[in-house]
Amino acid sequence: MRISRAILIVSAFLAAGCSMSNKNFIDYDNDVIIMSYDRSIYPVAKEDGTYAEGAWDNFDYVQEFHIISTKTGQEMSELTFRNLTPFIDGVSVATGENGKKTYIGKDGKRLIDEEFQKATVFSEGLAWVLDDKNEVWAIDKDGRRQFKVEDIGDISVYYDGKAVSHTPKGATKVYDKTGNVVFEHKDFGGDYVVDGLISMSTEDGNVGIMDMSGKYIIKPLYYTICGYINDVNEYICQMRSDRFVVSGDKGYGVVDRQGRIVIRPEYEYINEDGDLFLVNYYKQLTDTTYNTKAFWLDRSGNQAVGREYMDARPFNGNSCAPVSDKTGEWGLVDKKGKWVMEPVLNYSYMGSVDANGLIVVSDTTFKVGLVNTRNGVILPIKYEGLINISGTDRYIAMFNGKIGIVDSKGAVILEPEYDSYIMSSAYVDESPSTTLYIGFDGGEDYEPYDDACYQ
């Protein structure tokens, strides 16, 4: 989804905890990235900082999106757009000045002539579109219409030959790739069927896991299953796991595929971290004092990685993970709890080790920099945000409120000049690019998520 300035620094520290050896469902192209200039005309505040009545009426948030090479920092096309999704297999959903959607290549040129009211990204050779007749069609990459579906509130892209839809009344239907309905249920199901399983939310709001025969393999006893996941690949990875992260009225825990409790649901958060679970515990003791701790448990719920820490980040498939000791200083430990990098006094925060063996660190000024696992400085602590472009040695960098690109050696690839960027899980018209959102009966409060686990 589009990353705002406010959460760019946060995203540098929050890494997906599921690191099972599964191929990603959606692999976003990493040789280009979408960046934009903010062309909005903002109302002018009065001297006291307030705005005149009606100043924000009819305000139009206008972004001008560009296609940028992550290798050179140069624009790939002279064309600009009102919105773009990240490229997948060289294809992006573009929004023109008229608000219509079409499909383009990295040169900005159309791949399909027809324009649509709404459109998803392609998956398994098909995408969903809403045409000018308000009909929902599956189309192929040449724009040929394959079949039409009806009674749609929303519908997600195909995964493993199945597409999940919800009717305007909230019932669930699953389609195969010929348009036949292969599963139906009266309740609201997850956005994807994974290994023959789907998460299902009952009328009272509890969530369980159901197979394609309609039988619950995990009874609907929980507020959430898989926790909060903001990424399609992450959700599918966790749904394929032999353990499910669940939450109840007392907190987060873990159950196995038979529904047996492995870790009691009593913690503030649990993050699946490869073959381990990273557990966060937080308790307010008084108005000004708190008890916080983080620790790892194995898949049987037993203590792992030595001792408890004040805070920690996931291993994410690496040999070491950032932890904070009782003094609040951050360092690195291995899976036996041995210090790989002793705690550093001036680090108030550390992100997980990335695929380049580098770590985003922060000091008390809330600025960030980049170091290696030996605490060698790659980029000094001076940026407002840094986040790795997956599969590359490039980093999105925010400096003085603007966004550019640097590499893992500290070289500037693109001077900070843009206002925002899109890298993955893009939203189009406030709806995930992997889901075609039409509308629900009485659904004014409905907010589409780019996941299939429920809050």
C-alpha positions as CSV (number, residue, x, y, z in Angstrom):
1,M,0.0,0.0,0.0
2,R,1.1,3.6,-0.3
3,I,3.4,4.4,2.6
4,S,2.9,7.7,4.2
5,R,5.7,9.8,5.8
6,A,4.3,9.2,9.2
7,I,4.9,5.4,9.0
8,L,8.1,5.2,6.9
9,I,10.3,5.1,9.9
10,V,8.1,2.5,11.5
11,S,8.1,0.3,8.5
12,A,11.8,0.1,8.6
13,F,11.5,-1.8,11.9
14,L,8.5,-4.0,11.3
15,A,9.4,-7.1,9.4
16,A,7.3,-10.0,8.4
17,G,7.7,-12.8,11.0
18,C,6.7,-15.7,8.8
19,S,9.9,-17.0,7.2
20,M,8.8,-20.4,6.2
21,S,10.4,-21.6,3.0
22,N,7.4,-20.9,0.7
23,K,7.5,-19.1,-2.7
24,N,5.8,-15.8,-2.5
25,F,2.3,-15.7,-3.9
26,I,2.9,-12.3,-5.4
27,D,6.4,-11.2,-6.3
28,Y,6.6,-7.5,-7.0
29,D,9.1,-6.4,-9.6
30,N,12.1,-4.9,-7.8
31,D,13.8,-3.2,-10.8
32,V,11.3,-0.3,-10.7
33,I,9.5,1.5,-8.0
34,I,6.6,4.0,-8.0
35,M,7.2,7.4,-6.6
36,S,5.0,10.5,-6.6
37,Y,4.9,14.3,-6.3
38,D,2.1,15.8,-4.2
39,R,0.3,18.2,-6.5
40,S,-2.5,19.0,-4.1
41,I,-3.5,22.6,-3.5
42,Y,-3.8,22.9,0.3
43,P,-5.9,25.5,2.1
44,V,-4.0,28.3,3.8
45,A,-4.3,28.4,7.6
46,K,-5.1,31.6,9.4
47,E,-2.5,33.3,11.7
48,D,-3.9,31.3,14.7
49,G,-3.3,28.0,12.9
50,T,-7.0,27.3,12.2
51,Y,-8.8,27.2,8.9
52,A,-11.8,29.2,7.6
53,E,-15.1,27.4,7.6
54,G,-15.4,25.3,4.5
55,A,-11.7,25.6,3.7
56,W,-11.3,21.9,3.2
57,D,-14.6,21.4,1.3
58,N,-14.0,19.8,-2.1
59,F,-10.3,19.3,-1.3
60,D,-8.7,17.0,-3.9
61,Y,-5.6,15.0,-2.9
62,V,-3.7,14.9,-6.2
63,Q,-0.6,12.7,-6.6
64,E,1.5,12.6,-9.8
65,F,3.0,9.1,-10.0
66,H,6.2,8.3,-11.9
67,I,7.9,4.9,-12.7
68,I,11.5,5.0,-11.4
69,S,14.4,2.5,-12.1
70,T,15.8,1.3,-8.8
71,K,19.1,0.6,-10.5
72,T,19.7,4.1,-12.0
73,G,17.2,6.3,-10.3
74,Q,16.0,7.5,-13.7
75,E,12.4,7.7,-14.9
76,M,11.3,4.8,-17.1
77,S,8.6,6.8,-18.9
78,E,7.7,10.4,-19.6
79,L,4.1,9.6,-18.8
80,T,2.6,10.3,-15.4
81,F,-0.5,8.9,-13.7
82,R,-3.0,9.6,-10.9
83,N,-2.2,6.3,-9.3
84,L,-0.2,3.1,-10.0
85,T,0.1,-0.3,-8.5
86,P,3.5,-1.9,-8.1
87,F,4.6,-3.9,-11.2
88,I,4.1,-7.6,-11.2
89,D,5.6,-9.5,-14.2
90,G,6.0,-6.2,-15.9
91,V,2.4,-5.1,-15.5
92,S,0.8,-2.3,-13.4
93,V,-2.8,-1.1,-12.9
94,A,-2.7,2.6,-13.8
95,T,-5.3,5.3,-13.0
96,G,-5.6,8.1,-15.6
97,E,-6.8,11.7,-15.2
98,N,-10.3,10.5,-15.9
99,G,-10.2,8.1,-13.0
100,K,-10.4,5.0,-15.3
101,K,-8.1,2.0,-14.9
102,T,-6.0,0.3,-17.5
103,Y,-2.9,-1.9,-17.6
104,I,0.5,-0.6,-18.6
105,G,4.1,-1.8,-19.0
106,K,7.2,-0.3,-17.5
107,D,7.5,2.2,-20.4
108,G,4.1,3.6,-19.4
109,K,2.4,2.3,-22.5
110,R,-0.9,0.5,-22.5
111,L,-1.0,-3.2,-22.7
112,I,-4.8,-3.4,-23.0
113,D,-6.7,-0.7,-24.9
114,E,-9.9,-1.0,-22.8
115,E,-10.4,1.2,-19.7
116,F,-12.3,0.0,-16.6
117,Q,-14.0,1.5,-13.6
118,K,-12.0,-0.8,-11.3
119,A,-9.3,-3.4,-11.8
120,T,-7.1,-5.8,-9.8
121,V,-3.5,-6.9,-10.5
122,F,-3.1,-10.2,-12.5
123,S,-2.6,-13.5,-10.7
124,E,-2.3,-16.8,-12.3
125,G,-3.0,-15.2,-15.7
126,L,-6.3,-13.5,-14.7
127,A,-7.5,-10.2,-13.2
128,W,-10.9,-8.9,-12.2
129,V,-12.4,-5.8,-13.7
130,L,-15.5,-3.7,-13.3
131,D,-16.6,-2.4,-16.7
132,D,-18.8,0.6,-17.6
133,K,-21.9,-1.6,-17.4
134,N,-21.1,-2.4,-13.8
135,E,-20.4,-6.0,-14.7
136,V,-17.5,-7.9,-13.1
137,W,-15.4,-9.9,-15.5
138,A,-12.3,-12.1,-15.3
139,I,-9.9,-11.0,-18.1
140,D,-6.6,-12.5,-19.4
141,K,-3.4,-10.5,-20.1
142,D,-4.6,-9.7,-23.6
143,G,-7.7,-8.2,-22.2
144,R,-10.0,-11.0,-23.4
145,R,-13.0,-11.5,-21.3
146,Q,-13.2,-15.1,-19.9
147,F,-16.4,-15.1,-17.8
148,K,-18.6,-12.9,-15.8
149,V,-19.5,-13.2,-12.1
150,E,-22.5,-11.7,-10.3
151,D,-23.8,-10.8,-6.8
152,I,-20.3,-9.4,-5.9
153,G,-19.5,-7.3,-2.9
154,D,-15.8,-7.9,-3.4
155,I,-13.6,-10.6,-5.0
156,S,-9.9,-11.3,-4.6
157,V,-7.4,-12.4,-7.2
158,Y,-6.7,-16.1,-7.8
159,Y,-4.5,-18.2,-5.6
160,D,-3.9,-21.9,-6.3
161,G,-6.7,-21.9,-8.8
162,K,-9.4,-20.4,-6.6
163,A,-10.8,-16.9,-6.1
164,V,-12.8,-15.9,-3.0
165,S,-15.7,-13.5,-3.3
166,H,-18.2,-12.1,-0.8
167,T,-21.8,-11.2,-1.7
168,P,-23.2,-7.8,-0.8
169,K,-24.8,-9.5,2.2
170,G,-21.5,-10.9,3.4
171,A,-21.8,-14.6,2.3
172,T,-18.8,-16.4,0.8
173,K,-18.4,-17.9,-2.7
174,V,-15.3,-19.5,-4.1
175,Y,-14.8,-19.7,-7.9
176,D,-12.5,-22.0,-9.9
177,K,-10.7,-20.7,-13.0
178,T,-13.6,-21.5,-15.3
179,G,-16.0,-19.4,-13.2
180,N,-17.8,-22.3,-11.5
181,V,-18.7,-21.9,-7.8
182,V,-16.9,-24.7,-5.9
183,F,-17.7,-23.5,-2.3
184,E,-20.4,-21.5,-0.6
185,H,-21.0,-20.5,3.0
186,K,-23.4,-18.0,4.6
187,D,-20.6,-16.4,6.7
188,F,-17.8,-14.0,5.8
189,G,-14.7,-16.0,4.8
190,G,-11.1,-15.0,4.3
191,D,-9.8,-13.6,1.0
192,Y,-7.9,-16.7,0.0
193,V,-8.2,-20.5,0.1
194,V,-4.8,-21.9,1.2
195,D,-4.2,-25.6,1.0
196,G,-7.9,-26.2,1.0
197,L,-8.5,-24.0,4.1
198,I,-10.2,-20.7,4.6
199,S,-10.6,-18.5,7.7
200,M,-14.3,-17.9,8.5
201,S,-15.9,-15.3,10.7
202,T,-19.2,-16.1,12.3
203,E,-22.1,-13.8,12.9
204,D,-20.9,-13.1,16.4
205,G,-17.5,-12.0,15.1
206,N,-15.5,-15.1,16.2
207,V,-13.0,-16.6,13.7
208,G,-12.1,-20.2,12.9
209,I,-10.5,-22.2,10.1
210,M,-12.8,-24.2,7.8
211,D,-12.0,-26.8,5.1
212,M,-13.7,-26.9,1.7
213,S,-16.3,-29.4,3.0
214,G,-17.6,-26.8,5.4
215,K,-16.1,-28.4,8.5
216,Y,-14.3,-26.3,11.0
217,I,-10.8,-27.7,11.7
218,I,-10.2,-24.8,14.2
219,K,-13.4,-23.9,16.0
220,P,-14.5,-20.2,15.8
221,L,-13.4,-19.3,19.3
222,Y,-11.0,-16.4,18.6
223,Y,-11.1,-12.7,17.8
224,T,-8.4,-13.2,15.2
225,I,-6.4,-15.9,13.5
226,C,-3.0,-15.1,12.2
227,G,-3.1,-11.7,14.0
228,Y,-2.9,-8.5,12.0
229,I,-1.2,-9.1,8.6
230,N,-0.9,-6.3,6.1
231,D,0.5,-8.4,3.3
232,V,-0.9,-11.2,1.1
233,N,2.3,-13.2,1.0
234,E,2.5,-13.1,4.8
235,Y,-1.0,-14.2,5.3
236,I,-0.6,-17.2,2.9
237,C,2.7,-18.1,4.5
238,Q,1.0,-18.3,8.0
239,M,-2.0,-20.1,6.7
240,R,0.3,-22.8,5.4
241,S,2.1,-23.1,8.7
242,D,1.6,-26.0,11.2
243,R,0.7,-23.4,13.8
244,F,-1.8,-20.5,13.9
245,V,-1.4,-17.3,15.9
246,V,-4.7,-16.5,17.5
247,S,-6.1,-13.9,19.9
248,G,-8.8,-13.9,22.5
249,D,-10.0,-11.6,25.2
250,K,-6.8,-12.0,27.2
251,G,-4.3,-11.7,24.3
252,Y,-2.4,-13.6,21.7
253,G,-1.5,-17.2,21.7
254,V,-0.8,-20.2,19.3
255,V,-2.7,-23.3,18.4
256,D,-1.8,-26.3,16.2
257,R,-3.8,-27.5,13.3
258,Q,-6.0,-29.7,15.5
259,G,-6.9,-26.6,17.6
260,R,-4.8,-27.6,20.6
261,I,-3.3,-24.7,22.5
262,V,0.5,-24.5,22.2
263,I,0.9,-21.1,23.7
264,R,-1.8,-19.7,25.9
265,P,-3.6,-16.6,24.5
266,E,-2.4,-14.1,27.1
267,Y,0.3,-12.0,25.4
268,E,0.2,-8.6,23.8
269,Y,1.5,-10.0,20.5
270,I,3.1,-13.1,19.0
271,N,5.1,-13.0,15.8
272,E,5.8,-16.2,14.0
273,D,9.6,-16.1,13.4
274,G,10.6,-19.1,11.2
275,D,10.7,-22.1,13.5
276,L,10.2,-19.9,16.6
277,F,7.6,-17.5,18.0
278,L,8.6,-14.1,19.2
279,V,6.4,-13.1,22.2
280,N,5.9,-9.6,23.4
281,Y,4.6,-8.9,26.9
282,Y,3.5,-5.5,28.1
283,K,1.8,-4.6,31.4
284,Q,1.2,-1.2,33.0
285,L,2.1,-1.3,36.7
286,T,1.4,2.3,37.6
287,D,0.6,5.5,35.8
288,T,4.3,5.9,35.0
289,T,5.8,2.5,35.1
290,Y,5.6,-0.5,32.8
291,N,6.8,-4.1,32.7
292,T,7.8,-5.0,29.1
293,K,9.6,-8.1,27.9
294,A,10.2,-10.1,24.8
295,F,11.3,-13.7,24.4
296,W,11.2,-16.6,22.0
297,L,9.4,-19.9,22.3
298,D,9.8,-23.0,20.1
299,R,6.9,-24.7,18.3
300,S,6.1,-26.7,21.4
301,G,5.8,-23.5,23.5
302,N,9.2,-24.0,25.3
303,Q,11.7,-21.3,26.1
304,A,14.2,-20.7,23.4
305,V,17.1,-18.2,22.6
306,G,18.4,-18.0,26.1
307,R,16.6,-15.4,28.3
308,E,14.0,-12.7,28.3
309,Y,14.8,-9.3,26.9
310,M,13.2,-5.8,27.2
311,D,12.3,-5.8,23.5
312,A,13.3,-7.7,20.4
313,R,12.9,-7.9,16.6
314,P,12.5,-11.2,14.6
315,F,15.4,-13.3,13.3
316,N,13.5,-13.4,9.9
317,G,15.7,-16.2,8.7
318,N,19.0,-14.6,9.8
319,S,21.5,-16.0,12.3
320,C,21.1,-13.1,14.7
321,A,18.3,-10.8,15.9
322,P,18.2,-7.3,17.5
323,V,17.3,-7.3,21.2
324,S,17.2,-4.6,23.9
325,D,18.6,-5.3,27.3
326,K,17.3,-3.9,30.7
327,T,19.1,-0.6,30.1
328,G,17.2,0.0,26.8
329,E,20.3,-0.4,24.7
330,W,20.2,-2.5,21.5
331,G,22.5,-5.2,20.3
332,L,22.4,-8.6,18.4
333,V,22.1,-12.1,19.8
334,D,22.3,-15.5,18.0
335,K,19.7,-18.3,18.5
336,K,21.6,-19.5,21.6
337,G,21.3,-16.1,23.2
338,K,25.0,-15.2,22.8
339,W,25.8,-11.6,22.0
340,V,26.9,-11.2,18.4
341,M,27.1,-7.4,18.8
342,E,27.1,-6.0,22.3
343,P,24.4,-3.4,23.2
344,V,25.3,0.1,21.9
345,L,24.6,3.0,24.1
346,N,23.3,5.5,21.5
347,Y,20.9,3.1,19.8
348,S,17.3,3.5,20.9
349,Y,15.9,1.1,18.3
350,M,17.1,-1.5,15.8
351,G,15.3,-3.2,12.9
352,S,15.8,-6.8,11.9
353,V,18.8,-7.8,9.9
354,D,17.9,-7.5,6.2
355,A,18.9,-9.7,3.2
356,N,22.0,-7.5,2.7
357,G,23.2,-8.2,6.3
358,L,22.4,-4.6,7.3
359,I,20.3,-3.1,10.0
360,V,18.3,0.1,10.3
361,V,19.2,1.8,13.6
362,S,17.7,4.8,15.4
363,D,18.9,7.2,18.1
364,T,16.9,9.4,20.5
365,T,16.4,12.0,17.8
366,F,14.2,9.4,16.0
367,K,16.5,9.7,12.9
368,V,17.8,6.5,11.4
369,G,20.9,5.1,9.8
370,L,22.3,1.8,8.5
371,V,24.9,-0.4,10.1
372,N,26.3,-3.9,9.5
373,T,26.3,-6.7,12.1
374,R,29.7,-5.5,13.3
375,N,28.3,-2.0,13.9
376,G,30.2,-0.7,11.0
377,V,28.4,2.5,9.8
378,I,27.1,2.3,6.2
379,L,24.8,5.3,6.4
380,P,25.0,7.8,9.2
381,I,22.0,8.5,11.5
382,K,20.5,11.4,9.7
383,Y,17.5,10.1,7.7
384,E,13.8,10.2,8.7
385,G,13.3,6.7,7.3
386,L,15.1,3.8,5.5
387,I,13.5,0.7,4.1
388,N,15.1,-2.0,1.9
389,I,13.6,-2.6,-1.5
390,S,13.2,-6.4,-1.3
391,G,15.6,-8.4,-3.4
392,T,18.0,-5.5,-4.0
393,D,20.8,-3.6,-2.3
394,R,18.7,-0.4,-2.6
395,Y,16.9,1.5,0.1
396,I,14.1,4.0,0.1
397,A,15.5,7.0,2.0
398,M,13.6,10.0,3.5
399,F,15.7,13.1,4.1
400,N,14.2,16.5,5.0
401,G,10.8,15.3,4.2
402,K,11.5,14.1,0.7
403,I,12.1,10.5,-0.7
404,G,15.0,9.2,-2.7
405,I,17.1,6.0,-3.1
406,V,20.5,5.0,-1.7
407,D,22.4,1.7,-2.0
408,S,23.9,-0.6,0.6
409,K,27.3,1.2,0.3
410,G,25.8,4.6,1.0
411,A,25.9,5.9,-2.6
412,V,22.9,8.1,-3.6
413,I,21.1,6.6,-6.5
414,L,18.2,9.1,-6.5
415,E,18.3,12.5,-4.7
416,P,15.4,12.9,-2.3
417,E,12.8,14.8,-4.2
418,Y,9.6,12.8,-4.2
419,D,6.8,13.0,-1.6
420,S,5.7,9.4,-1.4
421,Y,6.3,5.9,-2.9
422,I,4.5,2.6,-3.5
423,M,6.4,-0.6,-3.2
424,S,4.0,-3.5,-2.4
425,S,0.4,-4.2,-1.5
426,A,-0.8,-1.1,-3.2
427,Y,-4.2,0.3,-2.7
428,V,-6.3,1.8,-5.5
429,D,-9.2,4.0,-4.5
430,E,-8.7,2.9,-0.9
431,S,-9.1,-0.8,-1.9
432,P,-6.3,-3.4,-2.1
433,S,-5.0,-3.9,-5.6
434,T,-5.5,-7.7,-5.0
435,T,-9.2,-7.2,-4.3
436,L,-12.0,-5.8,-6.5
437,Y,-14.2,-3.9,-4.0
438,I,-17.8,-3.2,-5.2
439,G,-19.8,-2.6,-2.0
440,F,-21.8,-4.3,0.8
441,D,-25.4,-3.9,1.9
442,G,-25.3,-1.4,4.8
443,G,-21.6,-1.5,4.5
444,E,-20.7,2.1,5.2
445,D,-18.4,1.1,8.0
446,Y,-16.7,-1.6,5.9
447,E,-13.0,-1.1,5.3
448,P,-11.3,-3.5,2.9
449,Y,-8.0,-5.0,4.2
450,D,-5.2,-6.6,2.1
451,D,-5.4,-9.7,4.2
452,A,-7.9,-12.4,5.2
453,C,-7.5,-12.4,8.9
454,Y,-10.0,-10.5,10.9
455,Q,-9.6,-7.9,13.6
